[in-house]
Amino acid sequence: MTPESATQLRDYLLPLFQQETPRTLRILQALPQESFDFKPHEKSMSMGTLAWHICKTEKWYINSMGEGKFDPPPTIAATSDVPATFAEIVEAYERNTPENIATLGATDGESLAKVLNFQGFIKLPAVLFLQLVINHTIHHRAQLTVYLRLVDAFVPSTYGPSADELPIELQMAQKRKAEREG
């Protein structure tokens, strides 16, 4: 990959990253503090750890792209540095987002085109890890929406209205249909 094509790809992917951050922020802001330790399964991360994982790994991926190397990743299930509240996680995400965007915008074409070794199992030009981090965040954000539903909390919309944000007319039509069928 040439530095020019890497820069063009970054310039294409960066707005996509920017479009996803408000969606992620909406989900993080909806997380109820009383469910911070909720886990849907023993193998699952807690709601708080998963929210922190999103925030921490976005920063790690993007810094690694800018630095041209992947140091050991943040431990996925580590709880030693997880903030105590969702408010702290939201604050960190809000602080990190402009820093992440600035880092991406300032990374030159040579660095973006440099092939990086991701923990010995993926070797790609640095810029392609931006797509990976976008997908990673979407994946874990979707998990959090399931957690929200399982604790009977409000689920914000991401790509259209959630069942909690449907217009009242549509909710009533669905209720009438269910009553007719049931």
N, C-alpha and C positions, 0 to 999 in steps of 0.2 A: 504494500500500500504506500502510495506517495504521501508526503506531507500535505500536499494540496488536497488530495482526495480525503485524507483524514480530517482536515479542517472543514471541508464541505460536509462530511458526515456528522461531525460535531455540531456544525451550524444547523443541520437538519434535526438531530436528536435533542439538542439543548431545549428548544421550545416544547418538545414532547415531555421532557423531564419537568419543565416549568409548569406545564398543564396538569401534571399529576400531583404536584405538591399541594395545591389547595384541597384536592380530594383526600389525600392522606391526612392533611391537617384536620379536615372535618371529622374523619374517623377518630383520630387521636383525641380531639376535643370532646367527642361523645362518650368516651370510656368512663364508666362510673367508678369512682374511687373505691366504693365498697366491694367492687369485684376485682380489685388489683391482683389478688392472689388466685383468682379463678382459673382452673385448668379443666378443659373438657375431657381430658384423658390423662392418665399417669405419664404417658410418654410426651405429652404436649407441654409447651412452655406456658407459664402463667400469662395472664393478660398483660400484666405490667412488664414482664420480661420480654414478651413478644413486641410490645410497643417500643420498648427501649432498643430492641434488636433492630427494628426498622431505622430508628434515628441514628444509632451508632454505626450500622453497616453502610448506610448511604455515605456518611462522612468518610469512613474508612476506604470504601471503593474509590470515591472521587479523589481523595488525597493520594491514594496509591497511584491512580492514573496520572495525576500531576507530578508525583515524585518519580515515576518511571519504575516502580517496583512494589511488589506486594510483600510487606512484612507480615509476620504471623497475624491472622485475622482475630477480630474480637471473638472471644469464646461465646458461642451461641447461647448456651444455657447458663453462663456465669451470672451470678446474682450479686456479686460483691460490689459492683458499681452501678447497679440499677437504682435510679432515684426512688425516693419513697412515695412520690405522688405522680399522678398523671399530669398535674399542672407543671411540674418540673420537666417532664418529658416533652410536653407541648412547648414549653419555653425553649428547651434545647433545640427542638425541631425548627421552631421559628427563627432561632439564632443561626442554626447551621445552614438553613436553606439559602439565604443570600450569599453566605460564604462558599457553599458548594457551587452555586451558579458562577460566582466570581472566579473560583479556581478553574472551573471548566472553560470559562470564557478566556482566561489568561493563558491556558496551556497551548503552547505553540504546536505547529504542524509536525515538526520532527518528533516531539514527545508523544503526540497522539498516534503517530504511525509506528512508533517503537513497539516491537512484539514483547509482550509481558508474559511471564510465566506465573500462572495463578496456582499456587500451591502444588505444582508438579503435575496437574492433570488437565489444564486448559492453557494453551498458548495462543494468544490473539493480539492484534494491534490494540494498543491502549484504548483507542476510541470505541472499540466494539464492547468494551466493558461498560460503557454508558448504557447500552441497550440492556445488558445483563442487570445492571443496578435498577433500571426502570422496571424490568420484569420481576426482580426480586422484591421490590417494594410493593408492586401490585399484588403479588402472590400473598405476602404476609398481611397486607391491608385487607384482602378478602378474608383471610383467616379471622382477623379481628371482627369483621362484620358478622361472621358466624358466632363468635364468642358473644357479641352483643345480643344476638337473637337468643342464644342459649340462656343468658341471664335476664331475659325479658326487658332489655333496655332499648332505647330508641336507636334505630339503624338509619344513619344518614344516607342520602343518595350518593352514588358515585358516577354512573353513566346513565342516569335517568332516575326517576323517582323510585325510592324503596317502598316497600309495603307500608311503611310508616309515613311516607310523604306523598302518597297518592292523593290526587284531588278528591275531595269529599264526594263529589258526584260519582266518580269511578268506584270508590269504596262502597257507596250505597248500591250501585248497580251490581257489584260483585256479591254483596250481601243478599240482594233480592234473588239473584241467580242461584245462589247456594240454597236459599230457602225453597225455591221452586224445585230444585233437584233433590233436596233432602227431605 
